[in-house]
Amino acid sequence: HRLFRTDYFPGLGWMIRKDTWDKLRGQWPGFPSTGWDHWLRHGSGLRPRECIAPEVPRTHHFDTHGTNVKAGTSLAKSLASMAVSTLLPGELGDLTYLLHEPYEAHVRDLAKGAQLINR
């Protein structure tokens, strides 16, 4: 699968439905203390909510002077070395596996078939 569901808001390169924007626009902070992406994750009141994200992102974080990314840090180095997908939207194939019920069933099957690892 090329895409997955997550309850963690990925931050870069995102879209929302108009009805979701209508809920957010009146409470969008002018100057969120830790960045708008953190506000969406923790302070927007949109929880619980899931996002669909690609396994290999099509966006790239390029700045090293931000609230959470500083030049030379391990996070900045990790972001700089991440792969970026060149897959076109029309090449994603059948996406019905991302619908709630099939996806939850798949995750349950993976959990049932997982091998317990003892340390």
N, C-alpha and C positions, 0 to 999 in steps of 0.2 A: 504494500500500500504506500502511496506517495503522500497522503495526508493523514492527520490524526486529530482527534478531539482532545481538548485540554480545558481545565478550568483556570489555567494560568494565562492571563492576558499577555501575549507575546510582545506587544509594544510597537514594533516597526511594521509599516505597510499593512494597514488594517482597514476593513470596511464594516459599517454597521447599517442596519435597516433604518429607514426613516423614522419609524415609530420609536426606535431606541434613541435616536438622536433627539427626537422631540422630548423624551424624558430627561435627557442629559443637558440640553442646551441652556436651560434656565439655571442650572446649578453648577455649570462649568466654572472652575476657579480661574480668576485672572492671573494669579501667581501662585500655583501650588508649590508648597515648600520642598517637595522632593521630585517634582516633575509630573507632567500630565499623565504619563503611563502608570506611575505609581498611584496617582489619584484614581485612575480607572480600575486598577487592581484592588485597591483597598478602601477608597472613600466615596465612590460614586453611588453606592447603593444598588448596583446591578447584580449583586450576588443572590442566588447562585446563577451563574451564566457560564456557558462553554463557548470556546472558540474552535474553529477549524484552522489548523496550522500545517504548513508543509514540513516534511521530514528534513528537507534541505531548503533553506529559505531562499526567496527571490529578492530579498532586500539585504542591504549591508550597512552596518553601523560604521561610519567613517570618522567621526569626530573623537578627539581625545581630550576635550576640555568641556566637561559637563558636570552635572551634579553627582553622577555616580560612576562616570568613566574618566579616569585620569591617565595621562600619558605615562607609559612605563609600567603600569600596574599589570598584574596577571590577567585581570578582566580585559584591559585594553589589548593586550597581546593575544588573548584568546579570540576576541572579536575580530581582530585584524587577520587572523589565519583561518577564519571560517569559510567553508565552501559556499558558493552562491549558485543556485540552480539556473539553468538556461532553458528548462522545460517550459514550453508554451502552454497557456491555459487550455487550449483545445486538445492537448495531448494527455490530459489527466485521466481519460477513460471514464468508466462507470463509477460514479461516486455514491451509489446507493448504500455502500457499506458504512457511510458516515451518518446515515439516519440513526436516530436514537436507539431504537430496538435492535436492529442488526449489529450496531456497534457494541451495545451493552452485552449482547449474547456472545460476541466474539471475545470481548474482554473476560467474561466469565469462563469461556472455554479455555482461554490462555491460562487463567489462574488455576483452573482445575487440573490442567496438564503440566503445570510448572513443577519442577523438581525442587524439593526442599534442600537447602544447602546449610549445613551445620558448620559453625566455626570452631 
